[in-house]
Amino acid sequence: MKATRNLRRPRVLIVGCGDVGMRCVRQLQRRARLYALTHHAERRDELRAAGVTPIVGDLDVRASLSRLAGLAPTVLHLAPPQKTGDGDTRTRALLAALTAPRAGHARHLATNAAGRLRRAQRGIRARKAPSIVPDGGMGARHAGHAARVCARIVYASTTGVYGDCGGAWLDETRPVAPANERAKRRVSAETQLRRAAARRAVTASIARIPGIYAANRLPLARLEKRTPALIDADDVYTNHIHADDLAAILLRMAARGRPSRVIHASDDTTLKMGEYFDRVADAFGVERAPRITRDEAEQQLGPMMLSFMRESRRLVNTRLKRELRVRLRYPEVDDFLRTAAHAGRDADAAGGRGDAPSGRANP
């Protein structure tokens, strides 16, 4: 009976099963048969312990992805693009694998088609009229069906595709204007998915995601290193989403998202970057980041950090609430920080008794 229930559960494939992927796993446990693509052999035991069937493969090695065809009708594509170039070759490889004919299924259809042809030639009436042309024993209609293993894909993109918007409010209809290679690769992935959906090879929904935070994803290490932030006059607006809320949004999109629809997976927070760092510092009792001008930042900070400090925008999340009817666990960053700080104080108090860890989150 248990095996029958397992077979009847919906199948979900997670591609890129990192922190957010594992949060999706925890929310889906006992409700779906879960698979995860991984190229780290050492992660197989971890995934199995979480109730996930590991599929060993590498998005950079197409030949390793053959098992993905027809594996699961729902795919959470959480893997980032490769680190160089303007086009996302990993999404291209994933789409090729997901839409490839399943060899076993194709042989099964070919055998059935050939059998119907033989029965028809012997004058035996088949249950369904054969629709077969000379094609190695398999009709064009059936071959096409074998080649189209239509998956529903939810893609985790980034709000970086908009580039710098000067702090303006924007919804999902805003044209993309990627300002760096990293964002251009994300636009490439979105475009590939839209084109695959247009030819009905897949069904795709796109989540554009801002800065992700959680207890293990706070800028505490940055604060401890005294890495500076911009003065208010030069600072940029940033957007946020808690990792657990993001996992819930991705799963809601898989269940209810409109085809080829873009959704801002963002909370209601309206903060500049330096303000966000200050809120975290105050919540955890550490010193606030020093402030510098933009000109000073150009001299002192690395290119990755500077790229985030050059883009300012505020996201409208109306679609998230009206279409998906998502109710965020943490509507604003402050809602989480109050909870985290309270938990930290309780843990510190218990720490004197040796029965609880430190309340400080890992960055």
Buried (B, 14 or more C-beta within 10 A) or exposed (E): EEEEEEEEEBBBBBBBBBBBBBBBBEBBEEEBBBBBBBEEEEBBEBBEEBBBBBBEBBBEEBEBBEBBBBBBBBBBBBBBBBEEEEBBBBBBBBBBBBBBBBEEBBBBBBEBBBEBBEBBEEEEEEEEEBEBEEEEBBBEBBBEBBBEBBBBBBBBBBBBBBBBBEEEEBEBEBEBEBBBBBBBBBBBBBBBBBEBBEEEBBBBBBBBBBBBBBBEBBBBEBBEEEBBBBBEEBBBBBBBBBBBBBBBBBBBBBEEBEEBBBBBBBBBBBBBBBBBBBBBBEBBEEEBBEBBEBEBBEEEBEEEBEBBBBBBBBBBBEBBEEBBEBEBEBBBBEBBBEBBBEBBEEBBEEEEEEEBEEBBBEE
